Amino acid sequence: MVKIKLRRVGATKQPSYRLVIADSKSSRDGKFINIIGHYNPRSQPEELVINEQQALDWLKQGAQPTATAARLLQRQESYISLMPVRRNHERAT
């Protein structure tokens, strides 16, 4: 199964994260398929950049976001508009 998850980068005690597409069995900082954005919680204001088109493409293909990744994706309006499509897809399978 493919997941949308956060990959930690940055120096010690100065984390920033990349939003990546990875296999569910890979470790947090292990191999990944694609980078779709980045998130820096330490900057003021928090920096969140997501390639919405790539994120939507992966979600339509069945990628499941982790809880934290889903919270970040919900900040994007395009993710919210996709929710009914995903529910209908889950019922069909």
Contacts in CASP RR format, 6 or more apart in sequence:
PFRMAT RR
TARGET T0000
AUTHOR 0000-0000-0000
METHOD contacts of the structure
MODEL  1
MVKIKLRRVGATKQPSYRLVIADSKSSRDGKFINIIGHYNPRSQPEELVI
NEQQALDWLKQGAQPTATAARLLQRQESYISLMPVRRNHERAT
1 23 0 8 1.000
1 24 0 8 1.000
1 64 0 8 1.000
2 21 0 8 1.000
2 22 0 8 1.000
2 23 0 8 1.000
2 24 0 8 1.000
2 33 0 8 1.000
2 58 0 8 1.000
2 61 0 8 1.000
2 62 0 8 1.000
2 63 0 8 1.000
2 64 0 8 1.000
3 21 0 8 1.000
3 22 0 8 1.000
3 23 0 8 1.000
3 24 0 8 1.000
3 63 0 8 1.000
3 64 0 8 1.000
3 65 0 8 1.000
3 66 0 8 1.000
3 69 0 8 1.000
4 19 0 8 1.000
4 20 0 8 1.000
4 21 0 8 1.000
4 36 0 8 1.000
4 55 0 8 1.000
4 58 0 8 1.000
4 59 0 8 1.000
4 63 0 8 1.000
4 64 0 8 1.000
4 65 0 8 1.000
4 66 0 8 1.000
4 69 0 8 1.000
4 70 0 8 1.000
4 73 0 8 1.000
5 19 0 8 1.000
5 20 0 8 1.000
5 22 0 8 1.000
5 28 0 8 1.000
5 65 0 8 1.000
5 66 0 8 1.000
5 68 0 8 1.000
5 69 0 8 1.000
6 17 0 8 1.000
6 18 0 8 1.000
6 19 0 8 1.000
6 20 0 8 1.000
6 28 0 8 1.000
6 39 0 8 1.000
6 66 0 8 1.000
6 68 0 8 1.000
6 69 0 8 1.000
6 72 0 8 1.000
7 17 0 8 1.000
7 18 0 8 1.000
7 19 0 8 1.000
7 20 0 8 1.000
7 22 0 8 1.000
7 28 0 8 1.000
7 29 0 8 1.000
7 30 0 8 1.000
7 32 0 8 1.000
8 15 0 8 1.000
8 16 0 8 1.000
8 17 0 8 1.000
8 28 0 8 1.000
8 29 0 8 1.000
9 15 0 8 1.000
9 16 0 8 1.000
9 17 0 8 1.000
9 18 0 8 1.000
10 16 0 8 1.000
14 42 0 8 1.000
15 41 0 8 1.000
15 42 0 8 1.000
16 38 0 8 1.000
16 39 0 8 1.000
16 40 0 8 1.000
16 41 0 8 1.000
16 42 0 8 1.000
17 38 0 8 1.000
17 39 0 8 1.000
17 40 0 8 1.000
17 41 0 8 1.000
18 35 0 8 1.000
18 37 0 8 1.000
18 38 0 8 1.000
18 39 0 8 1.000
19 35 0 8 1.000
19 36 0 8 1.000
19 37 0 8 1.000
19 38 0 8 1.000
19 39 0 8 1.000
19 50 0 8 1.000
19 55 0 8 1.000
19 69 0 8 1.000
19 72 0 8 1.000
20 32 0 8 1.000
20 33 0 8 1.000
20 34 0 8 1.000
20 35 0 8 1.000
20 36 0 8 1.000
21 32 0 8 1.000
21 33 0 8 1.000
21 34 0 8 1.000
21 35 0 8 1.000
21 36 0 8 1.000
21 58 0 8 1.000
21 63 0 8 1.000
22 30 0 8 1.000
22 31 0 8 1.000
22 32 0 8 1.000
22 33 0 8 1.000
23 31 0 8 1.000
23 33 0 8 1.000
24 64 0 8 1.000
26 32 0 8 1.000
34 54 0 8 1.000
34 58 0 8 1.000
36 50 0 8 1.000
36 51 0 8 1.000
36 54 0 8 1.000
36 55 0 8 1.000
36 58 0 8 1.000
37 49 0 8 1.000
37 50 0 8 1.000
37 51 0 8 1.000
38 47 0 8 1.000
38 48 0 8 1.000
38 49 0 8 1.000
39 46 0 8 1.000
39 47 0 8 1.000
39 48 0 8 1.000
39 49 0 8 1.000
39 72 0 8 1.000
40 46 0 8 1.000
40 47 0 8 1.000
40 48 0 8 1.000
48 72 0 8 1.000
48 75 0 8 1.000
50 72 0 8 1.000
50 73 0 8 1.000
50 76 0 8 1.000
52 76 0 8 1.000
52 78 0 8 1.000
52 79 0 8 1.000
55 73 0 8 1.000
55 76 0 8 1.000
55 78 0 8 1.000
55 79 0 8 1.000
56 78 0 8 1.000
56 79 0 8 1.000
56 82 0 8 1.000
59 65 0 8 1.000
59 79 0 8 1.000
59 82 0 8 1.000
59 86 0 8 1.000
60 82 0 8 1.000
60 85 0 8 1.000
62 89 0 8 1.000
65 73 0 8 1.000
73 79 0 8 1.000
74 80 0 8 1.000
END
